[in-house]
Amino acid sequence: MEAAIFFIFYAGIPALGLLCAFLAGNWIAGRHEANLAQRSHAVAGIRMTDIKHMLDPVSGPQPPRLIVSEVTLGIDHFRGFLGKLKNIFGGEVRSYQATLDRARREVITRLLEEAYLEGFNAVANLRINFVDISGNATMAQKASAVSIIASGTAHYAATEAHQSMNQPMVAATGQ
């Protein structure tokens, strides 16, 4: 009897907590992926490059301007647990890479949405910076969070999207 109680409290409850964290994290990430795919499709016609100047700029109603977007995303508890285990044994922490990739795609999508809403159809000189914002907490207290900042120069380019800029953008739902 004591062995069963010991197993339930010291192994069963933590395993149940990890299972709940895994399911909740995957559900939230799946919802975000679906929302991101819908929003990315809406701004797919906007041209984007990381070179300093577009090759085919055209004049528009407003001059080119700097646009910036920022995303702060935390690692869910299950991926954080896997990352801490991987830290003990060493190697690549793949459980974080999916979250960082999703955050990078989110910040680029927000940047393109801002350019679209301002009336531009191209973004040049795209720059992306990652910043760890976990702070000076001890390893036991440390919550893994990253802030990603994207910037670029919004302007007009001679593309097919330039002809269809009067079409409304699909509104984002959920989040």
Secondary structure, DSSP 8 states (H G I E B T S, - for coil): -HHHHHHIIIIIHHHHHHHHHHHHHHHHHHHHHHHHHHHHHHTTTSEE-SSSS-SSB---SS--EEEEEEEEEE--HHHHHHHHHHHHH-S--HHHHHHHHHHHHHHHHHHHHHHHHTT--EEEEEEEEEEE--TT--TTT---EEEEEEEEEEE-BSSHHHHTTTS--------
